[in-house]
Amino acid sequence: MARSTGKRRRSRSRTAEVVVGVSCLGLGVTAVVVPLLAARGEQAPIRTASIEEPTTAAVAPAAQAPPPAEKEEKKAKRKESKYSDKDALAYFDDRWDDATHGHITDIRTTGTYLRIYTDLPESSDNSPASLRLCERGMQYLAELGVKKRVVFVQARTGGNGNPVLANVLGPKDDCRVTYPKPKS
């Protein structure tokens, strides 16, 4: 067999090919990761009390305040973060001191949405404690003067994240979680 007499391509060394490939990969990763990290650093806190103007509704103090040592113990159990709504937590602490209140681990607001995180298990949907917390969340938003109130009471973090135990999504909704009917 005869070899072609045409112009031959100059062969590159294997090392040169690897260097070019790794350089391209590095540039591609940099092009993707740097904007993501920059966006992550610029993220502002989500918490806002409400979109509507709050009314001047007076908040009634709690009937009986627990001893300061017990309050500190309950606060230590919480998993507050920079997104926690300190005003809502203080409101709930001042108003209620019962077993239901003891389940709260965090409260966050985003616009008119109130999320109450609890230590209740995922199986506690529509339980008396979750329904009571939902009603208290509605009361809190009403006293702030929020017209379009949305409340979620969420279970402790598990395999499904924080499942919703009770919620209010609109004016005609109660705190019970409803399930779609199975298709036949």
Beta strands, then each sheet from edge to edge (+ up, - down):
strand 1: 104-110
strand 2: 113-118
strand 3: 150-154
strand 4: 164-168
sheet 1: 1+ 2- 3- 4+
end
